[in-house]
């Protein structure tokens, strides 16, 4: 079982920064999470609009989410390497510049393939921020890691609430093309403002991992890649926790990822909701509230896996009620918000487990976990769209979501029981090597 109190046991994280520096770093984390949240959930809101604009079926609409996810996966695979050699500061600036470029390209795209390329670049640009969060939290906030993840992702959820409602309303009034060009310019300006005001408190070496090498030797690019590969192989790729956590994120993407992708279309078809951005905003409000509540849980009160299993069970039960009861639109939106509150545990608890299991390797391990996990949404959105086209009913296809969610809970329960039977206990900063699930 993971303990969430690492103040006394975290042997791998760097010492916390001074209080003043911590405050500025919190502002930086929240600022990055804000722009991250603005971009994260927009693809599903655009499914109907893109479908009408380019005359494509639901399965093709799902490709929008897939291209976005492919960009995320590629970036996640290399995010650990980039952070290792460039540091969190440079990586954050670089990837947000790419995201802004993708948004502008999305807006000016004359044909659907260019829209897909824009979605790819947006995904490519925002996903490495996961490695940046991990690097900063592991280096400066390890003693309150679960709480910092909850707060950071609460800000992300709050900004997603703003963006989905705003986009959903704006596309009914003006062209989405104008909205996305403006969005790209905003990303560039926000990044410049954020770094101008906070980046001095983030030293250039945060996120870098000092590998065992001869300091007097100037390594070639090939040697650096080999050195980083050895670093991964020695304590990340050989550990089953990487693949268990990756499978958990795959199932989460099949569940909550499809919720984000298809819930707006579901509400448009089932309820005739005009501003479909309201659906994801309701979910984001729930996520925001859930993370604020869970962020107040005292360290060590409940383990990460237990919290995630309880919350995900609640989320899937609530969503199943929407499918079974088909309540009024108002009640359904309330249930969506409750579902979001439960689902909100996923990312913070998963990354918290990763820091506990991988220590100073967490900034490299977490992007790899997400890269594995994004296979779920890569196939999930087109698969659900294909089932909907085949059956002629989106609601029937949406049952894929609770099936995947409850499978996730089963994986957590089996993992927890296995560790208890084997007597394996992990605490922050101590890497368990006592079994294949260490």
Secondary structure, DSSP 8 states (H G I E B T S, - for coil): -B-S--TTT--SS-----HHHHHHHHHHHHHHHHHHHHHHTHHHHHHHHHHHHHT--HHHHHHHHHHHHHHHHHHHHHHHHHHHHH-HHHHHHHHHHHHHHHHHHHHH-SSHHHHHHHHHHHHHHHTTHHHHHHHHHHHH-GGGHHHHHHHHHHHHHHHHHHHHHHHHHHTTTS-HHHHHHHHHHHHHHHHHHHHHHHGGGS-TTTT----S--TTS---HHHHHHHHHHHHHHHTTT-HHHHHHHHHHHHHIIIIIHHHHHHHHHHHHHH--S-THHHHHHHHHHHHHHHHHHHTS-TTSS-HHHHHHHHHHHHHHHHHHHHHH---HHHHHHHHHHHHHHHTHHHHHHHHHHHHHHGGGHHHHHHHHHHHHTHHHHHHHHHHHHHHHHHT-HHHHTHHHHHHHHHHHHHHHHHHHHHHHHT--BBTTB---SSTT-
